[in-house]
């Protein structure tokens, strides 16, 4: 079980969407607009064991959203799936 977070934006290309799907379980998917966290009801292990990698991915995710908003002039949509 996990929590998946996707960002989408105006004019998003099929290749950009595919890159999000291909990011899979990677901790570094933030640069393509995808984040994933395994969830079993307990503490989030990435916050403890992989803090730097996950935080780096979150920063990349936010940077991408900001860049796409500047480029398109519209807000990104963030979708979370459980």
Backbone torsions as a table, in degrees:
resi	resn	phi	psi	omega
1	UNK	NA	147.3	-179.7
2	UNK	-160.2	174.6	177.3
3	UNK	-116.2	121.8	179.8
4	UNK	-110.8	134.6	179.7
5	UNK	-124.8	123.3	-179.4
6	UNK	-119.6	143.6	172.4
7	UNK	-111.7	139.8	175.0
8	UNK	-134.0	157.5	-175.2
9	UNK	-148.2	163.0	179.5
10	UNK	-58.5	133.2	177.7
11	UNK	75.3	15.3	-179.4
12	UNK	-61.8	125.3	-177.4
13	UNK	-77.0	155.7	177.7
14	UNK	-58.1	-35.4	179.4
15	UNK	-66.0	-35.7	178.6
16	UNK	-69.4	-38.6	176.0
17	UNK	-65.5	-42.1	179.3
18	UNK	-63.1	-37.2	178.6
19	UNK	-62.6	-35.2	176.7
20	UNK	-66.2	-44.7	179.2
21	UNK	-64.5	-37.9	-179.1
22	UNK	-70.8	-20.5	-179.6
23	UNK	-62.9	-26.2	174.6
24	UNK	46.9	-123.1	-176.3
25	UNK	-93.0	9.2	-177.7
26	UNK	-65.7	143.2	176.7
27	UNK	-81.4	-9.1	-176.2
28	UNK	-109.1	29.0	-179.0
29	UNK	-79.9	-2.0	-178.0
30	UNK	-59.0	-32.0	-177.3
31	UNK	-71.1	-12.5	175.2
32	UNK	-111.0	5.5	177.9
33	UNK	88.2	31.3	-179.1
34	UNK	-137.5	133.9	173.6
35	UNK	-130.8	147.7	176.5
36	UNK	-140.3	141.1	176.8
37	UNK	-135.0	123.1	173.3
38	UNK	-67.6	141.7	-177.6
39	UNK	-139.6	126.6	177.8
40	UNK	-127.5	13.3	179.3
41	UNK	97.2	-13.3	-179.5
42	UNK	-100.8	-162.5	178.4
43	UNK	-63.0	147.9	177.0
44	UNK	-75.1	114.6	-177.0
45	UNK	-65.6	-30.6	-178.7
46	UNK	-64.9	-27.2	178.0
47	UNK	-70.2	-23.0	-178.3
48	UNK	-101.1	-53.6	-172.5
49	UNK	-86.6	-31.5	-174.1
50	UNK	-124.7	34.1	-173.1
51	UNK	-51.7	-51.1	-177.0
52	UNK	-62.7	-43.7	-179.3
53	UNK	-65.1	-44.2	-178.6
54	UNK	-68.4	-43.1	179.1
55	UNK	-63.7	-36.9	177.0
56	UNK	-63.7	-40.2	178.9
57	UNK	-66.5	-39.0	177.6
58	UNK	-64.1	-43.0	178.1
59	UNK	-60.5	-42.3	179.0
60	UNK	-64.7	-39.2	179.0
61	UNK	-61.0	-48.1	-179.6
62	UNK	-66.5	-41.0	178.6
63	UNK	-61.3	-41.7	178.4
64	UNK	-63.1	-45.5	-179.9
65	UNK	-60.7	-43.9	178.8
66	UNK	-62.4	-43.1	179.7
67	UNK	-63.6	-44.4	-179.3
68	UNK	-66.2	-34.9	176.6
69	UNK	-65.9	-40.4	176.5
70	UNK	-64.5	-43.5	-177.0
71	UNK	-67.4	-39.8	-174.0
72	UNK	-96.5	-19.4	-176.7
73	UNK	75.6	10.0	177.8
74	UNK	-129.7	159.6	179.4
75	UNK	-74.3	148.4	172.4
76	UNK	-77.7	155.2	173.3
77	UNK	-104.0	134.8	176.4
78	UNK	-113.1	124.2	-178.8
79	UNK	-114.4	130.7	178.9
80	UNK	-115.2	130.6	177.8
81	UNK	-120.6	137.2	177.2
82	UNK	-108.7	NA	NA
